[in-house]
Amino acid sequence: MGDILEFISVFFNKMKHYLAMVALQFGYAGMYIITLVAMRNGFSHWILVVYRHIIATLVFAPFAYYLEKKIRPKMTISIFWKIVLLGFLEPVLDQNLYFVAMQYTSATFASATVNVLPAVTFILAVVFRMEKINLKKVHSLAKVIGTGITVSGAMMMTLFKGPVVNILWYSHGGGHHAAAKAATEQNWATGTIMLLLCVVGWSSFFIVQSKTLEEYPAELSLTSLVCGMGILEGGVAAVIMERRMSAWAIGFDLRLLAAAYSGIICSGLAYYMQSVVNRARGPVFVTAFTPLSMIITAVLGAIVLAEQVRLGSLIGAAIIVVGLYTVVWGKGAEKSESDKLAYNVGSGHELPVVVDIKTSGNAADIDIADETTAKSKASQNKFMQEAEP
């Protein structure tokens, strides 16, 4: 029994980051469907963004206050402005652009287009020297080739729509089908541009989040602060863009469900889980599981919303999946190699330096021995730093 529990513990410890990101994609897929239905029933996305972050802040702020009392760093000007930027990039820019684009296209197409997120994040990570590329090594080559394949798939999905594919026998017909078709034909280009801007904003969020965690390694507190900043900045945008006072009305209905679900699962919990994994594995790993959300959303969209699934979207998405998991393989191989190097260096033994004090009787010989040992340790530390990814 003890061996089984130990095996489960070791397995979970190895897979926890993978499991967290996979579970999060199920949460995102549910949000895409619930929020789209709420917006089709008149709920303003500007108001939704504000309400979801109010709920997220109320739920997660108490946990952050009590659980991170001893580890929460002091606030500095640098950290504050990074949090302001985080509050704009994801809660305001990314979410509002995404919701508008989803209305112009469809939930399935929107979630499929976001699959280019890991490629954009990888490019930004290389630009900001958070990812290293050495084309002489297979894992680095895999990351570059995978990124190129992903971008190609996104272009395929955007430029080629193709015929409608009924992935389920009841995914055609009905009023939702007609509405989706009209929106797709009239606003496809506008929605696609908004989605691409949304992806750039979201990728930038992960890059800034990774930098912020270096100075402020308190994930729950950072989550609460970003949600709080999202309330302020999103509230200003909502007041400017949404003039109807009736738009702020909310009760025990679909609007509250959309705000509560997206706030707790896709703002509070998502920011926290992404912060933990981002700090451990980097921004590229966090974004590598996006395609799973597209598959779940496509099935739910066909069932709940009777949405059209285009052949071009399916082919492009398949290409994107191949590219993304080429990148994931490269990241995994890179981490394995760096861990192996670190282990070999860490387990190496220093050669003893023997000084016969009786024979030499010279203090200078002892100083030379001490200097030799210090140089050996410094050389080891330098090698371990260079081996880190």
Sequence and secondary structure as in RCSB ss.txt:
>XXXX:A:sequence
MGDILEFISVFFNKMKHYLAMVALQFGYAGMYIITLVAMRNGFSHWILVVYRHIIATLVFAPFAYYLEKKIRPKM
TISIFWKIVLLGFLEPVLDQNLYFVAMQYTSATFASATVNVLPAVTFILAVVFRMEKINLKKVHSLAKVIGTGIT
VSGAMMMTLFKGPVVNILWYSHGGGHHAAAKAATEQNWATGTIMLLLCVVGWSSFFIVQSKTLEEYPAELSLTSL
VCGMGILEGGVAAVIMERRMSAWAIGFDLRLLAAAYSGIICSGLAYYMQSVVNRARGPVFVTAFTPLSMIITAVL
GAIVLAEQVRLGSLIGAAIIVVGLYTVVWGKGAEKSESDKLAYNVGSGHELPVVVDIKTSGNAADIDIADETTAK
SKASQNKFMQEAEP
>XXXX:A:secstr
 HHHHHHHHHHHHHHHHHHHHHHHHHHHHHHHHHHHHHHHTT  HHHHHHHHHHHHHHHHHHHHHHHTTTT    
 HHHHHHHHHHHIIIIIIIHHHHHHHHHHS HHHHHHHGGGHHHHHHHHHHHTTSS   TTSHHHHHHHHHHHHH
HHHHHHHHH   SB  SSTTSS SHHHHHHHHHHHHHHHHHHHHHHHHHHHHHHHHHHHHHHHHH   HHHHHHH
HHHHHHHHHHHHHHHH   GGGG   SSHHHHHHHHHHIIIIIIHHHHHHHHHHHH HHHHHTTHHHHHHHHHHH
IIIII    BHHHHHHHHHHHHHHHHHHHHHHHHHHHHHHHHHHHHT         HHHH  HHHHHHHHHHHHH
HHHHHHHHHHHH  
